[in-house]
Amino acid sequence: MAILTYKCNIAKEKRPKWLKLLICVLANAQRCDYEGTRDDFDHLKYSLDRYLDQLRLGQTLTSRVTTEIIEDSGNTVLIVKRNGTPLLSVYIKQ
């Protein structure tokens, strides 16, 4: 069983509201069981993209925020970027 962890590049007190909400979603996602496969990352990316779409519809999110799955030296990472700048890295570690 693998564990979902994340790292944010912005200090807690300086995070925008949409990022705080997204981190709450990730905290809830930590309760799920993961295997660390590409399918886990694809499912998580899909869920986060849908949530970001909801934030856009509610006018909470006005910046251009994207998610991207990257493989770096054998490790798969889900990156959340605002205007091309990485803000949040999500890992699923064994």
N, C-alpha and C positions, 0 to 999 in steps of 0.2 A: 504494500500500500504506500502510495506517495503522498506528500504533503504540499499543499499550495502555500506559497509565500510570495510576498511582494515587497518592493522597495520603491519609495517615492523620493524624488530629487528636490522636493519643495518642503520647507519646514512646516510643521503642523499648523502654526498660527498664521502662515501666509498662504495656505491653500485656498483656492477659490471654492465656492459652494459646490459646483458640479463635481470637483475632484473629491471633496469630502463625501459626497453621495456615492460616487463610484467606489471609493474605498469601503464604504459600508456594504455595498453589494459584494465586494471581494471578501469581506469578513464573513458574510453569510455563505459564500461559495466555499470557504475553508471547511465547512462542516461536511461537504461531500467527500466521497471516496474517489481517489484518482489512482490511475496506473502509471501516469507519466508518459502516455502515448501521444502521438500527433493528434489523434481523435479527441483526446481531452482538451488539447489546446484549441483545436478547431471549434469544439462545442463552447468553450469559454469565450473565445473571440466572438462567436455568433451572439452569445448572450450579452456580452458587453456592448457590441455594436447596436443591438436592439435597444438596450437601456440608454445609450447615448442618443439614439433617435428619439426616444421618449423625452429626454431632457431638451432636445432641440425643439420639439413640438411645444413643450411647456415654457419656452423662452428662458430656461435656466442656463442653457448652453448656447453661446453665441459665437464662440471661437471655432476654428476648423480643427477638430479633434479626430484622429485616426488611430486604428489599432493595426499592428503588424506582427506576424510571427516570424522570428528570426532564429536560425540555427547557428550557434557560435561555438566552435571547437567541440562539437558533439552534444552540446546542451541546447535545448530549445527554450526560447524566451518569448513571451508575449509583451510587446512594447506598446504603451499608450503615448501618443505624441500630440502636442498642441502646436499648431503652425510649424510642424516639422521638427520640433524640439522634444526629445524624449523626456517624459515626466514621471512615468511609472513603469516599472519592470515587474512582470509576474513570472514566477518560476514554479515548476512542479518537480520537487526533489524526492528521490527515493529515500 
